[in-house]
Amino acid sequence: MKPLKNACVVLACASLLIGQFGCGTTEKVTKAVVSSVRFDSSALKRDTETKKEALALIARAKSGTSYTDATADADKLMANVDQAISTEQGRPKNGPTIAQWNKIKTRLGKFTNLWKSKGSLSPTFAEDAESAVGGLFDILIKTENDKPKQ
């Protein structure tokens, strides 16, 4: 019975120590992670401009423009998205922003690939894409705006 009692006492003490100091350490780590991800006005400007560019391209599809007439703009947009991802990967502890850019890239890639394979898209399909892409950019822009200002 005595070894069991000693084990319980040791566990109780360990639990108290972890409870007292463990949360403080976790809080410090959380603050360090959050404080290292800073707002970047140039990133916000790029995000906003790329959103406008993407929505303008989708509007062209919605108006019946053929993909062949929009190829250069679609390629430029996808290159801008790739550049944004590359830039964001250079910012420390920036996982949520990188993940959002990857969602945008996937959605835009599916859209442009379908447009390319079909030649043109229905206005209804383009409207759905416009809504989805706009929403993804809104999340991205909010994520950047929510970062601590310097």
N, C-alpha and C positions, 0 to 999 in steps of 0.2 A: 504494500500500500504506500509506503514511503517514496519509492521511485516515481510512482504515478503522481503523488502530491508535488514532488520536486519538479516534474515535467510541467505540471500545470502552472506552477509559480514562474518557471522560466518562460513559458509561452505567454503568460499574462504580462510579464515585464517587457518581453519583446514587442508585444502588441501595443503597450503603452508608448514605448520608444518610437516605434514606427508611426503610430498615430500622431505623436507630438511633432516629430521631425520630418516624417515622410511627406506630409501635406505641404509643409513649408518648402521643401525641396521641389516638389511637383509644381507649386505655384511659381517658384523662381524660374524653373525650366520653361513653363508656359509663358511667362512674361518675357523671357529671353527670346523665345521663338517669335512671339507676336511683335516685339519691339524691333526685331531685326528685319522685318518686312515693312518697308517704308513706302509711302505714297510717292509716285513718280508722275509729275505733271506731263512729261513727254510721253510716257506710256499711256496716260489717259487720253491725250490728244491723238495718238496713233490709234488707240482703240476706237475712238469716236469717228475718226476719218475712215478707218477700215470698215466700220459698220455702214457708213454712208455709201461707200464704194460697193459693198456687198448688196445692199438694198437697191442701189441704182442698177446693178447688173441683173438682179432678180426682176426688177421692174421692166427691163428690156425683154426678158423672157416672157413676162406676163403680157406684154404688148404684142407678142407674136414674132419678135425678132428671131431669126434663125441663129443657131449656134455658130455657124461659119462666120456670120457677121459680128459675133461677139467674142470670138476665140482669143484675140489679143487681150481684151479686157479680163476675160476669165483667167487666162494664164497669169496676168499681172496681179490679179486679186489673190490667187493661190500662192504666188511667190511672196506677196506681202504677208500673208498668213504664216508661211514658213519662216519668214524673217522675224515676225513677231514672236513666234515660238522660240526661235533661237535666241533672241534677245532676252526673253523672259527666263530662259534656262540659265542665263548668266547672272540672274538676280538670286541671292541666297534665300533659301527657305520660301520658295515661291510656288509650291506645289499646286494650290488651288487655282492660281491664274494659269499655269501651264496646262492643267487638266481642262480648264474651260476653253482655252485656245484649241486644244486637241478635239474637243467636242465640236467646236465651230468648223475646224478643218474637215472633220468627218462629214458633217452635215452639208457643207458647201461642196465637198468632193462628190458626194452622192448626187447632189443637185446638178452639178456641172457635167458629171459623167452621163447622167440620164439625158440631159439636154443635148449633149454631144451625140449620144446614140440614137435619139429620136429625131434630132434636127430642129424640132421646135416643141414647145410644151403648152399645155392648156393653161389658160389664165387661172383656173381654179387650183391646179397643182402649184403654180407659181405663187399664188396667194398663200397657200399653206406653207410653202417654203419660206416666204417672206416673213410670216408670223413666227415660224420656228427659229429662223436665223436671227431675226430681230430680238427675240426673247433671250437667245443665247448671248448675244452681244450686251443686252441689258444687264444680265448677270455678271458678265465680265467687267463692265463699266462700274457696276456697284461694288464689285470685289476690290477694284483699284481705289475707288472713292472711300471705301471703308478702312483702308490701311492708314496707320497713324501718320499724320502730317509731320514734317521735320521741324 
